[in-house]
Amino acid sequence: MKRINLIEHPIDMAHLLELVQEGSVMLLAPNGKEYVLAEADDFDREVEQLQNSQAFQTFLERRAAKHRPRRALADLKREVEAEVAAPFPLESSES
């Protein structure tokens, strides 16, 4: 998979489409987001290539590391219910 940093190497659409005909292309946008561009007819083949691509797997691992771990909705509900049920401490009024 070819990787193109659009900040360092701006590319016109015609050239990008030529590159995609050779294989999938990963684009790094100026905002830091990454995109994969591939020919639509080759979806199954691209999925297999991405699964076998160490670069893409590393990208997914880095992306996942940026996000907080997911929590089950049931766990979150129990935490909120426990917090709501907890006694509310009264503030002492000192004058």
C-alpha positions as CSV (number, residue, x, y, z in Angstrom):
1,M,0.0,0.0,0.0
2,K,1.4,3.4,-1.0
3,R,1.3,6.1,1.7
4,I,1.1,9.8,0.8
5,N,1.5,12.7,3.2
6,L,-0.6,15.4,1.6
7,I,1.2,18.1,3.6
8,E,4.6,17.1,2.2
9,H,3.5,15.9,-1.2
10,P,0.3,17.5,-2.5
11,I,-1.2,15.5,-5.3
12,D,-3.8,16.2,-7.9
13,M,-6.8,14.0,-8.4
14,A,-5.8,12.6,-11.8
15,H,-2.4,11.5,-10.4
16,L,-4.1,10.0,-7.3
17,L,-6.5,8.0,-9.5
18,E,-3.5,6.7,-11.5
19,L,-1.9,5.5,-8.2
20,V,-5.1,3.8,-7.1
21,Q,-5.2,1.7,-10.2
22,E,-1.8,0.2,-9.1
23,G,-3.1,-0.5,-5.6
24,S,-4.7,1.0,-2.5
25,V,-3.3,4.3,-1.3
26,M,-3.3,5.6,2.3
27,L,-3.5,9.4,2.5
28,L,-2.4,11.5,5.5
29,A,-4.5,14.6,5.4
30,P,-3.3,18.0,6.7
31,N,-5.6,17.6,9.8
32,G,-3.8,14.4,10.7
33,K,-6.5,12.0,9.7
34,E,-5.7,9.0,7.6
35,Y,-7.8,7.7,4.7
36,V,-7.5,4.6,2.5
37,L,-8.5,4.9,-1.1
38,A,-9.0,1.8,-3.2
39,E,-10.8,0.8,-6.4
40,A,-14.4,-0.2,-5.5
41,D,-14.5,-3.4,-7.5
42,D,-11.6,-4.8,-5.6
43,F,-13.2,-4.6,-2.2
44,D,-12.8,-8.2,-1.1
45,R,-9.2,-8.2,-2.3
46,E,-8.5,-4.9,-0.5
47,V,-9.9,-6.3,2.7
48,E,-7.6,-9.2,2.5
49,Q,-4.6,-7.0,1.7
50,L,-5.4,-4.7,4.6
51,Q,-5.7,-7.6,7.0
52,N,-2.3,-8.7,5.9
53,S,-0.8,-5.2,5.8
54,Q,1.5,-4.6,8.8
55,A,1.4,-0.8,8.1
56,F,-2.4,-0.8,8.2
57,Q,-2.5,-2.9,11.3
58,T,0.0,-0.5,13.0
59,F,-2.2,2.4,11.9
60,L,-5.3,0.7,13.5
61,E,-3.3,0.0,16.7
62,R,-2.2,3.7,17.0
63,R,-5.7,4.9,16.3
64,A,-7.2,2.6,18.9
65,A,-4.5,3.7,21.5
66,K,-5.7,7.3,21.1
67,H,-9.2,6.5,22.3
68,R,-10.3,5.6,25.8
69,P,-11.2,2.0,26.3
70,R,-14.9,1.2,25.6
71,R,-17.1,0.4,28.5
72,A,-20.3,-1.7,28.5
73,L,-23.5,0.3,28.8
74,A,-24.6,-2.0,31.6
75,D,-21.5,-1.2,33.6
76,L,-21.9,2.6,33.0
77,K,-25.6,2.3,34.1
78,R,-24.6,0.5,37.4
79,E,-22.0,3.2,38.1
80,V,-24.5,6.0,37.6
81,E,-27.1,4.2,39.7
82,A,-24.6,3.7,42.5
83,E,-23.6,7.3,42.4
84,V,-27.2,8.5,42.5
85,A,-28.0,6.2,45.4
86,A,-25.0,7.2,47.4
87,P,-25.8,9.5,50.4
88,F,-25.3,13.2,49.6
89,P,-23.0,14.8,52.1
90,L,-24.5,17.9,53.7
91,E,-22.3,21.0,53.8
92,S,-21.7,22.4,57.3
93,S,-22.6,26.1,57.6
94,E,-20.0,28.0,59.4
95,S,-20.8,31.7,60.2
